[in-house]
Amino acid sequence: MKATERATARRQLDKKLIPLQKSDVMARPPRGWIKAIREALGLTTRQFAKRISLSQSSMVEIEQAELSGRITLNSLRRAAEALDCRLVYALVPDVPLQETVEKRVRAKARQRLKKTRHTMALEDQSVDA
């Protein structure tokens, strides 16, 4: 991918991610998404387990796995489908992607400049700045 294509892709992703960066709207409910939606729909763990073709104890384990962060995307997808939902998966950068790239470029430039300054100083040709 060319540099201009990457820059365009970053701008497009940054634009899509703005609503997620500025809000905690997607923050997981305290008891987890699966349990929150299951209970909102009035389903017991037994009823939900039947929908997802698991035992009740396995269903409870899935809810606990979501809370502990051990749940797999496949399990989340299956649970979402059983709850007539869709799984939305995203990585949301803390800062815009373009800003991250620019920060890395500046750091790399400083590193190269530091090496150059050292070499120039050894040759008694130090650069002020």
N, CA, C and O atoms as CSV, one atom per row, in Angstrom:
chain,resi,resn,atom,element,x,y,z
A,1,MET,N,N,0.847,-1.176,0.000
A,1,MET,CA,C,0.000,0.000,0.000
A,1,MET,C,C,0.894,1.242,0.000
A,1,MET,O,O,1.857,1.320,0.763
A,2,LYS,N,N,0.575,2.194,-0.846
A,2,LYS,CA,C,1.356,3.419,-0.946
A,2,LYS,C,C,1.087,4.324,0.246
A,2,LYS,O,O,0.065,4.203,0.921
A,3,ALA,N,N,2.028,5.239,0.491
A,3,ALA,CA,C,1.907,6.165,1.618
A,3,ALA,C,C,0.632,6.998,1.516
A,3,ALA,O,O,-0.024,7.246,2.528
A,4,THR,N,N,0.278,7.426,0.324
A,4,THR,CA,C,-0.937,8.238,0.169
A,4,THR,C,C,-2.189,7.409,0.448
A,4,THR,O,O,-3.161,7.908,1.014
A,5,GLU,N,N,-2.154,6.144,0.047
A,5,GLU,CA,C,-3.285,5.255,0.325
A,5,GLU,C,C,-3.422,4.999,1.823
A,5,GLU,O,O,-4.532,4.964,2.355
A,6,ARG,N,N,-2.282,4.820,2.505
A,6,ARG,CA,C,-2.312,4.626,3.955
A,6,ARG,C,C,-2.854,5.865,4.660
A,6,ARG,O,O,-3.645,5.759,5.597
A,7,ALA,N,N,-2.424,7.039,4.203
A,7,ALA,CA,C,-2.907,8.283,4.809
A,7,ALA,C,C,-4.414,8.423,4.609
A,7,ALA,O,O,-5.126,8.833,5.526
A,8,THR,N,N,-4.898,8.087,3.426
A,8,THR,CA,C,-6.336,8.140,3.154
A,8,THR,C,C,-7.076,7.144,4.043
A,8,THR,O,O,-8.120,7.470,4.606
A,9,ALA,N,N,-6.538,5.932,4.169
A,9,ALA,CA,C,-7.160,4.908,5.014
A,9,ALA,C,C,-7.203,5.368,6.470
A,9,ALA,O,O,-8.194,5.143,7.164
A,10,ARG,N,N,-6.123,6.016,6.936
A,10,ARG,CA,C,-6.099,6.530,8.320
A,10,ARG,C,C,-7.163,7.587,8.530
A,10,ARG,O,O,-7.879,7.567,9.531
A,11,ARG,N,N,-7.270,8.517,7.578
A,11,ARG,CA,C,-8.281,9.579,7.702
A,11,ARG,C,C,-9.687,8.987,7.739
A,11,ARG,O,O,-10.526,9.420,8.529
A,12,GLN,N,N,-9.941,8.005,6.889
A,12,GLN,CA,C,-11.267,7.376,6.855
A,12,GLN,C,C,-11.569,6.645,8.164
A,12,GLN,O,O,-12.672,6.748,8.701
A,13,LEU,N,N,-10.584,5.912,8.667
A,13,LEU,CA,C,-10.781,5.211,9.939
A,13,LEU,C,C,-10.959,6.198,11.090
A,13,LEU,O,O,-11.837,6.019,11.935
A,14,ASP,N,N,-10.126,7.241,11.122
A,14,ASP,CA,C,-10.262,8.258,12.174
A,14,ASP,C,C,-11.666,8.843,12.167
A,14,ASP,O,O,-12.263,9.041,13.225
A,15,LYS,N,N,-12.191,9.117,10.989
A,15,LYS,CA,C,-13.537,9.703,10.870
A,15,LYS,C,C,-14.599,8.735,11.410
A,15,LYS,O,O,-15.519,9.151,12.113
A,16,LYS,N,N,-14.467,7.449,11.079
A,16,LYS,CA,C,-15.425,6.445,11.552
A,16,LYS,C,C,-15.343,6.248,13.068
A,16,LYS,O,O,-16.350,5.964,13.717
A,17,LEU,N,N,-14.143,6.400,13.624
A,17,LEU,CA,C,-13.934,6.100,15.040
A,17,LEU,C,C,-14.232,7.271,15.975
A,17,LEU,O,O,-14.319,7.081,17.188
A,18,ILE,N,N,-14.388,8.472,15.429
A,18,ILE,CA,C,-14.632,9.652,16.273
A,18,ILE,C,C,-15.785,9.437,17.255
A,18,ILE,O,O,-15.616,9.726,18.440
A,19,PRO,N,N,-16.945,8.944,16.821
A,19,PRO,CA,C,-18.042,8.773,17.787
A,19,PRO,C,C,-17.696,7.821,18.934
A,19,PRO,O,O,-18.173,7.994,20.056
A,20,LEU,N,N,-16.873,6.826,18.651
A,20,LEU,CA,C,-16.506,5.862,19.694
A,20,LEU,C,C,-15.437,6.413,20.622
A,20,LEU,O,O,-15.383,6.038,21.793
A,21,GLN,N,N,-14.580,7.301,20.113
A,21,GLN,CA,C,-13.511,7.869,20.929
A,21,GLN,C,C,-14.055,8.856,21.946
A,21,GLN,O,O,-13.531,8.963,23.055
A,22,LYS,N,N,-15.084,9.564,21.581
A,22,LYS,CA,C,-15.587,10.638,22.425
A,22,LYS,C,C,-16.697,10.196,23.367
A,22,LYS,O,O,-17.312,11.027,24.036
A,23,SER,N,N,-16.949,8.924,23.423
A,23,SER,CA,C,-18.082,8.480,24.231
A,23,SER,C,C,-17.780,7.143,24.886
A,23,SER,O,O,-17.000,6.340,24.375
A,24,ASP,N,N,-18.401,6.932,25.998
A,24,ASP,CA,C,-18.307,5.614,26.624
A,24,ASP,C,C,-19.604,4.851,26.390
A,24,ASP,O,O,-19.958,3.962,27.165
A,25,VAL,N,N,-20.307,5.200,25.319
A,25,VAL,CA,C,-21.583,4.579,24.996
A,25,VAL,C,C,-21.431,3.067,24.829
A,25,VAL,O,O,-22.378,2.316,25.065
A,26,MET,N,N,-20.247,2.623,24.425
A,26,MET,CA,C,-20.035,1.194,24.219
A,26,MET,C,C,-19.416,0.507,25.435
A,26,MET,O,O,-18.998,-0.648,25.354
A,27,ALA,N,N,-19.360,1.209,26.542
A,27,ALA,CA,C,-18.796,0.601,27.753
A,27,ALA,C,C,-19.658,-0.592,28.171
A,27,ALA,O,O,-20.887,-0.519,28.182
A,28,ARG,N,N,-18.998,-1.667,28.505
A,28,ARG,CA,C,-19.708,-2.885,28.900
A,28,ARG,C,C,-20.510,-2.641,30.170
A,28,ARG,O,O,-19.998,-2.044,31.117
A,29,PRO,N,N,-21.753,-3.089,30.203
A,29,PRO,CA,C,-22.533,-2.976,31.441
A,29,PRO,C,C,-21.823,-3.723,32.577
A,29,PRO,O,O,-21.072,-4.664,32.319
A,30,PRO,N,N,-22.051,-3.319,33.810
A,30,PRO,CA,C,-21.346,-3.924,34.945
A,30,PRO,C,C,-21.440,-5.451,35.007
A,30,PRO,O,O,-20.492,-6.111,35.432
A,31,ARG,N,N,-22.561,-6.007,34.592
A,31,ARG,CA,C,-22.730,-7.467,34.651
A,31,ARG,C,C,-22.513,-8.128,33.299
A,31,ARG,O,O,-22.758,-9.326,33.151
A,32,GLY,N,N,-22.057,-7.366,32.309
A,32,GLY,CA,C,-21.764,-7.908,30.981
A,32,GLY,C,C,-22.913,-7.706,30.010
A,32,GLY,O,O,-24.076,-7.606,30.400
A,33,TRP,N,N,-22.551,-7.649,28.715
A,33,TRP,CA,C,-23.552,-7.456,27.673
A,33,TRP,C,C,-24.509,-8.636,27.581
A,33,TRP,O,O,-25.720,-8.451,27.464
A,34,ILE,N,N,-23.973,-9.832,27.633
A,34,ILE,CA,C,-24.811,-11.018,27.454
A,34,ILE,C,C,-25.892,-11.067,28.533
A,34,ILE,O,O,-27.078,-11.212,28.235
A,35,LYS,N,N,-25.469,-10.943,29.776
A,35,LYS,CA,C,-26.429,-11.018,30.879
A,35,LYS,C,C,-27.405,-9.846,30.834
A,35,LYS,O,O,-28.598,-10.028,31.077
A,36,ALA,N,N,-26.915,-8.654,30.527
A,36,ALA,CA,C,-27.788,-7.474,30.486
A,36,ALA,C,C,-28.884,-7.642,29.431
A,36,ALA,O,O,-30.053,-7.357,29.691
A,37,ILE,N,N,-28.500,-8.104,28.254
A,37,ILE,CA,C,-29.499,-8.274,27.187
A,37,ILE,C,C,-30.408,-9.455,27.472
A,37,ILE,O,O,-31.619,-9.383,27.262
A,38,ARG,N,N,-29.821,-10.543,27.952
A,38,ARG,CA,C,-30.637,-11.721,28.297
A,38,ARG,C,C,-31.713,-11.338,29.298
A,38,ARG,O,O,-32.884,-11.666,29.111
A,39,GLU,N,N,-31.319,-10.642,30.365
A,39,GLU,CA,C,-32.284,-10.254,31.398
A,39,GLU,C,C,-33.296,-9.243,30.872
A,39,GLU,O,O,-34.471,-9.299,31.235
A,40,ALA,N,N,-32.850,-8.315,30.019
A,40,ALA,CA,C,-33.769,-7.330,29.445
A,40,ALA,C,C,-34.835,-8.010,28.574
A,40,ALA,O,O,-35.965,-7.533,28.472
A,41,LEU,N,N,-34.454,-9.126,27.950
A,41,LEU,CA,C,-35.403,-9.883,27.146
A,41,LEU,C,C,-36.254,-10.831,27.989
A,41,LEU,O,O,-37.167,-11.477,27.474
A,42,GLY,N,N,-35.953,-10.913,29.277
A,42,GLY,CA,C,-36.722,-11.776,30.176
A,42,GLY,C,C,-36.393,-13.250,30.057
A,42,GLY,O,O,-37.229,-14.102,30.361
A,43,LEU,N,N,-35.176,-13.560,29.614
A,43,LEU,CA,C,-34.764,-14.959,29.469
A,43,LEU,C,C,-34.006,-15.429,30.699
A,43,LEU,O,O,-33.164,-14.705,31.231
A,44,THR,N,N,-34.296,-16.614,31.141
A,44,THR,CA,C,-33.506,-17.237,32.203
A,44,THR,C,C,-32.252,-17.840,31.565
A,44,THR,O,O,-32.168,-17.967,30.343
A,45,THR,N,N,-31.287,-18.209,32.397
A,45,THR,CA,C,-30.092,-18.853,31.849
A,45,THR,C,C,-30.462,-20.173,31.178
A,45,THR,O,O,-29.861,-20.552,30.173
A,46,ARG,N,N,-31.437,-20.862,31.725
A,46,ARG,CA,C,-31.889,-22.139,31.137
A,46,ARG,C,C,-32.482,-21.912,29.741
A,46,ARG,O,O,-32.155,-22.635,28.800
A,47,GLN,N,N,-33.349,-20.913,29.612
A,47,GLN,CA,C,-33.966,-20.617,28.315
A,47,GLN,C,C,-32.910,-20.192,27.298
A,47,GLN,O,O,-32.933,-20.609,26.140
A,48,PHE,N,N,-31.989,-19.354,27.758
A,48,PHE,CA,C,-30.951,-18.880,26.858
A,48,PHE,C,C,-30.032,-20.021,26.447
A,48,PHE,O,O,-29.648,-20.121,25.282
A,49,ALA,N,N,-29.676,-20.884,27.398
A,49,ALA,CA,C,-28.821,-22.029,27.104
A,49,ALA,C,C,-29.462,-22.916,26.033
A,49,ALA,O,O,-28.777,-23.433,25.150
A,50,LYS,N,N,-30.774,-23.083,26.122
A,50,LYS,CA,C,-31.489,-23.891,25.130
A,50,LYS,C,C,-31.384,-23.239,23.745
A,50,LYS,O,O,-31.197,-23.932,22.745
A,51,ARG,N,N,-31.505,-21.911,23.687
A,51,ARG,CA,C,-31.399,-21.195,22.416
A,51,ARG,C,C,-30.031,-21.355,21.777
A,51,ARG,O,O,-29.909,-21.428,20.554
A,52,ILE,N,N,-29.013,-21.410,22.609
A,52,ILE,CA,C,-27.639,-21.459,22.102
A,52,ILE,C,C,-27.105,-22.902,22.052
A,52,ILE,O,O,-25.953,-23.136,21.685
A,53,SER,N,N,-27.959,-23.854,22.425
A,53,SER,CA,C,-27.614,-25.286,22.410
A,53,SER,C,C,-26.456,-25.614,23.337
A,53,SER,O,O,-25.517,-26.313,22.955
A,54,LEU,N,N,-26.534,-25.101,24.559
A,54,LEU,CA,C,-25.545,-25.391,25.595
A,54,LEU,C,C,-26.266,-25.786,26.875
A,54,LEU,O,O,-27.478,-25.615,27.004
A,55,SER,N,N,-25.499,-26.316,27.812
A,55,SER,CA,C,-26.070,-26.599,29.122
A,55,SER,C,C,-26.193,-25.280,29.883
A,55,SER,O,O,-25.532,-24.296,29.551
A,56,GLN,N,N,-27.037,-25.272,30.896
A,56,GLN,CA,C,-27.210,-24.064,31.698
A,56,GLN,C,C,-25.894,-23.674,32.367
A,56,GLN,O,O,-25.561,-22.491,32.439
A,57,SER,N,N,-25.150,-24.655,32.853
A,57,SER,CA,C,-23.879,-24.341,33.514
A,57,SER,C,C,-22.872,-23.744,32.523
A,57,SER,O,O,-22.099,-22.857,32.884
A,58,SER,N,N,-22.879,-24.228,31.280
A,58,SER,CA,C,-21.993,-23.652,30.255
A,58,SER,C,C,-22.387,-22.216,29.941
A,58,SER,O,O,-21.531,-21.371,29.680
A,59,MET,N,N,-23.682,-21.947,29.969
A,59,MET,CA,C,-24.161,-20.600,29.697
A,59,MET,C,C,-23.705,-19.648,30.797
A,59,MET,O,O,-23.291,-18.523,30.515
A,60,VAL,N,N,-23.779,-20.089,32.033
A,60,VAL,CA,C,-23.312,-19.283,33.159
A,60,VAL,C,C,-21.812,-19.038,33.023
A,60,VAL,O,O,-21.333,-17.937,33.293
A,61,GLU,N,N,-21.075,-20.062,32.605
A,61,GLU,CA,C,-19.626,-19.915,32.397
A,61,GLU,C,C,-19.319,-18.882,31.317
A,61,GLU,O,O,-18.356,-18.125,31.441
A,62,ILE,N,N,-20.126,-18.844,30.264
A,62,ILE,CA,C,-19.922,-17.857,29.193
A,62,ILE,C,C,-20.138,-16.451,29.731
A,62,ILE,O,O,-19.362,-15.544,29.432
A,63,GLU,N,N,-21.178,-16.270,30.516
A,63,GLU,CA,C,-21.422,-14.947,31.102
A,63,GLU,C,C,-20.258,-14.536,32.014
A,63,GLU,O,O,-19.844,-13.377,32.017
A,64,GLN,N,N,-19.743,-15.487,32.779
A,64,GLN,CA,C,-18.606,-15.195,33.655
A,64,GLN,C,C,-17.335,-14.934,32.843
A,64,GLN,O,O,-16.523,-14.085,33.210
A,65,ALA,N,N,-17.168,-15.665,31.744
A,65,ALA,CA,C,-16.000,-15.469,30.875
A,65,ALA,C,C,-16.026,-14.073,30.258
A,65,ALA,O,O,-14.975,-13.455,30.084
A,66,GLU,N,N,-17.212,-13.570,29.927
A,66,GLU,CA,C,-17.290,-12.211,29.390
A,66,GLU,C,C,-16.816,-11.212,30.437
A,66,GLU,O,O,-16.049,-10.302,30.124
A,67,LEU,N,N,-17.260,-11.374,31.659
A,67,LEU,CA,C,-16.865,-10.448,32.724
A,67,LEU,C,C,-15.371,-10.479,33.003
A,67,LEU,O,O,-14.764,-9.442,33.272
A,68,SER,N,N,-14.782,-11.654,32.940
A,68,SER,CA,C,-13.348,-11.771,33.253
A,68,SER,C,C,-12.449,-11.482,32.056
A,68,SER,O,O,-11.230,-11.396,32.202
A,69,GLY,N,N,-13.046,-11.332,30.867
A,69,GLY,CA,C,-12.248,-11.063,29.676
A,69,GLY,C,C,-11.698,-12.307,29.004
A,69,GLY,O,O,-10.838,-12.211,28.129
A,70,ARG,N,N,-12.182,-13.464,29.399
A,70,ARG,CA,C,-11.701,-14.728,28.830
A,70,ARG,C,C,-12.564,-15.225,27.680
A,70,ARG,O,O,-12.237,-16.242,27.068
A,71,ILE,N,N,-13.650,-14.540,27.373
A,71,ILE,CA,C,-14.581,-15.028,26.355
A,71,ILE,C,C,-13.956,-14.914,24.966
A,71,ILE,O,O,-13.185,-13.993,24.696
A,72,THR,N,N,-14.290,-15.845,24.102
A,72,THR,CA,C,-13.793,-15.808,22.734
A,72,THR,C,C,-14.768,-15.033,21.852
A,72,THR,O,O,-15.947,-14.892,22.179
A,73,LEU,N,N,-14.263,-14.541,20.746
A,73,LEU,CA,C,-15.143,-13.853,19.802
A,73,LEU,C,C,-16.204,-14.800,19.267
A,73,LEU,O,O,-17.340,-14.388,19.032
A,74,ASN,N,N,-15.852,-16.050,19.074
A,74,ASN,CA,C,-16.822,-17.024,18.586
A,74,ASN,C,C,-17.967,-17.200,19.591
A,74,ASN,O,O,-19.132,-17.260,19.198
A,75,SER,N,N,-17.640,-17.281,20.874
A,75,SER,CA,C,-18.691,-17.406,21.894
A,75,SER,C,C,-19.565,-16.163,21.939
A,75,SER,O,O,-20.786,-16.259,22.070
A,76,LEU,N,N,-18.939,-14.999,21.830
A,76,LEU,CA,C,-19.719,-13.749,21.795
A,76,LEU,C,C,-20.645,-13.725,20.588
A,76,LEU,O,O,-21.804,-13.323,20.699
A,77,ARG,N,N,-20.137,-14.154,19.435
A,77,ARG,CA,C,-20.944,-14.176,18.220
A,77,ARG,C,C,-22.137,-15.108,18.375
A,77,ARG,O,O,-23.259,-14.757,18.011
A,78,ARG,N,N,-21.889,-16.293,18.915
A,78,ARG,CA,C,-22.981,-17.255,19.122
A,78,ARG,C,C,-24.022,-16.703,20.088
A,78,ARG,O,O,-25.224,-16.839,19.859
A,79,ALA,N,N,-23.559,-16.083,21.164
A,79,ALA,CA,C,-24.483,-15.502,22.142
A,79,ALA,C,C,-25.288,-14.375,21.499
A,79,ALA,O,O,-26.496,-14.273,21.710
A,80,ALA,N,N,-24.623,-13.535,20.720
A,80,ALA,CA,C,-25.304,-12.423,20.053
A,80,ALA,C,C,-26.400,-12.946,19.128
A,80,ALA,O,O,-27.521,-12.439,19.134
A,81,GLU,N,N,-26.073,-13.951,18.343
A,81,GLU,CA,C,-27.064,-14.524,17.425
A,81,GLU,C,C,-28.256,-15.095,18.184
A,81,GLU,O,O,-29.403,-14.924,17.773
A,82,ALA,N,N,-27.978,-15.773,19.292
A,82,ALA,CA,C,-29.058,-16.357,20.089
A,82,ALA,C,C,-29.944,-15.290,20.727
A,82,ALA,O,O,-31.099,-15.552,21.064
A,83,LEU,N,N,-29.395,-14.086,20.889
A,83,LEU,CA,C,-30.158,-12.973,21.465
A,83,LEU,C,C,-30.715,-12.050,20.376
A,83,LEU,O,O,-31.188,-10.951,20.666
A,84,ASP,N,N,-30.654,-12.510,19.119
A,84,ASP,CA,C,-31.098,-11.705,17.969
A,84,ASP,C,C,-30.357,-10.376,17.910
A,84,ASP,O,O,-30.948,-9.329,17.643
A,85,CYS,N,N,-29.053,-10.437,18.162
A,85,CYS,CA,C,-28.183,-9.264,18.115
A,85,CYS,C,C,-27.064,-9.551,17.118
A,85,CYS,O,O,-26.930,-10.669,16.621
A,86,ARG,N,N,-26.283,-8.549,16.840
A,86,ARG,CA,C,-25.078,-8.751,16.038
A,86,ARG,C,C,-23.891,-8.310,16.880
A,86,ARG,O,O,-23.984,-7.370,17.669
A,87,LEU,N,N,-22.799,-8.989,16.702
A,87,LEU,CA,C,-21.579,-8.661,17.422
A,87,LEU,C,C,-20.871,-7.531,16.694
A,87,LEU,O,O,-20.631,-7.619,15.490
A,88,VAL,N,N,-20.540,-6.484,17.409
A,88,VAL,CA,C,-19.775,-5.368,16.857
A,88,VAL,C,C,-18.415,-5.391,17.545
A,88,VAL,O,O,-18.322,-5.307,18.770
A,89,TYR,N,N,-17.364,-5.506,16.737
A,89,TYR,CA,C,-16.011,-5.640,17.258
A,89,TYR,C,C,-15.184,-4.492,16.706
A,89,TYR,O,O,-15.165,-4.269,15.496
A,90,ALA,N,N,-14.510,-3.772,17.565
A,90,ALA,CA,C,-13.712,-2.642,17.104
A,90,ALA,C,C,-12.535,-2.396,18.034
A,90,ALA,O,O,-12.604,-2.663,19.233
A,91,LEU,N,N,-11.465,-1.889,17.467
A,91,LEU,CA,C,-10.338,-1.378,18.235
A,91,LEU,C,C,-10.448,0.134,18.130
A,91,LEU,O,O,-10.458,0.677,17.026
A,92,VAL,N,N,-10.530,0.814,19.251
A,92,VAL,CA,C,-10.709,2.259,19.254
A,92,VAL,C,C,-9.448,2.912,19.805
A,92,VAL,O,O,-9.161,2.811,20.998
A,93,PRO,N,N,-8.697,3.581,18.935
A,93,PRO,CA,C,-7.461,4.225,19.385
A,93,PRO,C,C,-7.742,5.333,20.405
A,93,PRO,O,O,-8.779,5.994,20.347
A,94,ASP,N,N,-6.817,5.523,21.327
A,94,ASP,CA,C,-6.951,6.589,22.319
A,94,ASP,C,C,-6.812,7.963,21.683
A,94,ASP,O,O,-7.422,8.930,22.138
A,95,VAL,N,N,-6.011,8.046,20.635
A,95,VAL,CA,C,-5.828,9.291,19.884
A,95,VAL,C,C,-6.010,8.957,18.408
A,95,VAL,O,O,-5.887,7.791,18.032
A,96,PRO,N,N,-6.299,9.946,17.561
A,96,PRO,CA,C,-6.459,9.658,16.132
A,96,PRO,C,C,-5.233,8.949,15.557
A,96,PRO,O,O,-4.105,9.202,15.982
A,97,LEU,N,N,-5.459,8.073,14.601
A,97,LEU,CA,C,-4.375,7.304,13.989
A,97,LEU,C,C,-3.320,8.217,13.366
A,97,LEU,O,O,-2.124,7.950,13.481
A,98,GLN,N,N,-3.754,9.284,12.712
A,98,GLN,CA,C,-2.811,10.212,12.092
A,98,GLN,C,C,-1.877,10.808,13.142
A,98,GLN,O,O,-0.682,10.966,12.896
A,99,GLU,N,N,-2.421,11.135,14.303
A,99,GLU,CA,C,-1.608,11.690,15.392
A,99,GLU,C,C,-0.570,10.673,15.872
A,99,GLU,O,O,0.569,11.034,16.168
A,100,THR,N,N,-0.967,9.412,15.946
A,100,THR,CA,C,-0.052,8.351,16.360
A,100,THR,C,C,1.096,8.215,15.363
A,100,THR,O,O,2.255,8.090,15.759
A,101,VAL,N,N,0.775,8.240,14.073
A,101,VAL,CA,C,1.807,8.133,13.037
A,101,VAL,C,C,2.763,9.318,13.118
A,101,VAL,O,O,3.980,9.146,13.062
A,102,GLU,N,N,2.204,10.525,13.250
A,102,GLU,CA,C,3.052,11.715,13.335
A,102,GLU,C,C,3.963,11.665,14.558
A,102,GLU,O,O,5.122,12.074,14.484
A,103,LYS,N,N,3.459,11.177,15.662
A,103,LYS,CA,C,4.266,11.059,16.883
A,103,LYS,C,C,5.436,10.098,16.656
A,103,LYS,O,O,6.562,10.370,17.075
A,104,ARG,N,N,5.160,8.976,15.993
A,104,ARG,CA,C,6.219,8.006,15.708
A,104,ARG,C,C,7.265,8.585,14.766
A,104,ARG,O,O,8.462,8.360,14.944
A,105,VAL,N,N,6.812,9.330,13.768
A,105,VAL,CA,C,7.742,9.945,12.820
A,105,VAL,C,C,8.651,10.933,13.542
A,105,VAL,O,O,9.861,10.942,13.317
A,106,ARG,N,N,8.072,11.768,14.413
A,106,ARG,CA,C,8.881,12.742,15.159
A,106,ARG,C,C,9.897,12.028,16.056
A,106,ARG,O,O,11.050,12.450,16.149
A,107,ALA,N,N,9.470,10.953,16.710
A,107,ALA,CA,C,10.385,10.211,17.591
A,107,ALA,C,C,11.542,9.615,16.789
A,107,ALA,O,O,12.693,9.656,17.224
A,108,LYS,N,N,11.233,9.068,15.632
A,108,LYS,CA,C,12.273,8.477,14.794
A,108,LYS,C,C,13.228,9.561,14.298
A,108,LYS,O,O,14.441,9.353,14.258
A,109,ALA,N,N,12.683,10.713,13.921
A,109,ALA,CA,C,13.524,11.826,13.461
A,109,ALA,C,C,14.447,12.307,14.580
A,109,ALA,O,O,15.625,12.575,14.344
A,110,ARG,N,N,13.908,12.417,15.808
A,110,ARG,CA,C,14.741,12.830,16.947
A,110,ARG,C,C,15.859,11.824,17.184
A,110,ARG,O,O,16.992,12.206,17.476
A,111,GLN,N,N,15.543,10.551,17.061
A,111,GLN,CA,C,16.540,9.497,17.261
A,111,GLN,C,C,17.657,9.616,16.218
A,111,GLN,O,O,18.837,9.511,16.555
A,112,ARG,N,N,17.290,9.832,14.969
A,112,ARG,CA,C,18.298,9.975,13.910
A,112,ARG,C,C,19.121,11.243,14.116
A,112,ARG,O,O,20.337,11.243,13.924
A,113,LEU,N,N,18.451,12.318,14.506
A,113,LEU,CA,C,19.150,13.576,14.740
A,113,LEU,C,C,20.135,13.440,15.895
A,113,LEU,O,O,21.230,14.001,15.851
A,114,LYS,N,N,19.752,12.704,16.916
A,114,LYS,CA,C,20.642,12.497,18.071
A,114,LYS,C,C,21.913,11.766,17.635
A,114,LYS,O,O,23.013,12.126,18.055
A,115,LYS,N,N,21.762,10.741,16.792
A,115,LYS,CA,C,22.933,10.016,16.285
A,115,LYS,C,C,23.812,10.928,15.443
A,115,LYS,O,O,25.038,10.888,15.540
A,116,THR,N,N,23.169,11.755,14.608
A,116,THR,CA,C,23.923,12.674,13.749
A,116,THR,C,C,24.669,13.696,14.582
A,116,THR,O,O,25.834,13.989,14.313
A,117,ARG,N,N,24.008,14.241,15.592
A,117,ARG,CA,C,24.660,15.229,16.460
A,117,ARG,C,C,25.875,14.621,17.148
A,117,ARG,O,O,26.918,15.264,17.263
A,118,HIS,N,N,25.737,13.393,17.601
A,118,HIS,CA,C,26.850,12.724,18.282
A,118,HIS,C,C,28.032,12.552,17.328
A,118,HIS,O,O,29.177,12.840,17.676
A,119,THR,N,N,27.731,12.077,16.122
A,119,THR,CA,C,28.794,11.882,15.136
A,119,THR,C,C,29.459,13.199,14.786
A,119,THR,O,O,30.684,13.278,14.697
A,120,MET,N,N,28.658,14.226,14.588
A,120,MET,CA,C,29.203,15.551,14.244
A,120,MET,C,C,30.056,16.097,15.389
A,120,MET,O,O,31.097,16.707,15.144
A,121,ALA,N,N,29.634,15.890,16.618
A,121,ALA,CA,C,30.403,16.367,17.763
A,121,ALA,C,C,31.748,15.651,17.838
A,121,ALA,O,O,32.762,16.270,18.160
A,122,LEU,N,N,31.764,14.346,17.541
A,122,LEU,CA,C,33.023,13.603,17.534
A,122,LEU,C,C,33.983,14.161,16.498
A,122,LEU,O,O,35.200,14.112,16.674
A,123,GLU,N,N,33.433,14.687,15.426
A,123,GLU,CA,C,34.260,15.266,14.362
A,123,GLU,C,C,34.464,16.763,14.561
A,123,GLU,O,O,34.933,17.466,13.666
A,124,ASP,N,N,34.103,17.234,15.752
A,124,ASP,CA,C,34.228,18.645,16.099
A,124,ASP,C,C,33.448,19.527,15.117
A,124,ASP,O,O,33.889,20.611,14.735
A,125,GLN,N,N,32.281,19.027,14.728
A,125,GLN,CA,C,31.411,19.768,13.824
A,125,GLN,C,C,29.999,19.808,14.398
A,125,GLN,O,O,29.024,19.677,13.658
A,126,SER,N,N,29.885,19.988,15.696
A,126,SER,CA,C,28.580,19.917,16.331
A,126,SER,C,C,27.611,20.920,15.739
A,126,SER,O,O,27.991,21.996,15.277
A,127,VAL,N,N,26.345,20.530,15.769
A,127,VAL,CA,C,25.267,21.356,15.218
A,127,VAL,C,C,24.489,21.934,16.373
A,127,VAL,O,O,24.071,21.198,17.267
A,128,ASP,N,N,24.285,23.241,16.375
A,128,ASP,CA,C,23.477,23.879,17.413
A,128,ASP,C,C,22.018,23.819,16.985
A,128,ASP,O,O,21.679,24.123,15.841
A,129,ALA,N,N,21.147,23.417,17.932
A,129,ALA,CA,C,19.709,23.449,17.715
A,129,ALA,C,C,19.039,22.482,18.637
A,129,ALA,O,O,17.815,22.354,18.615
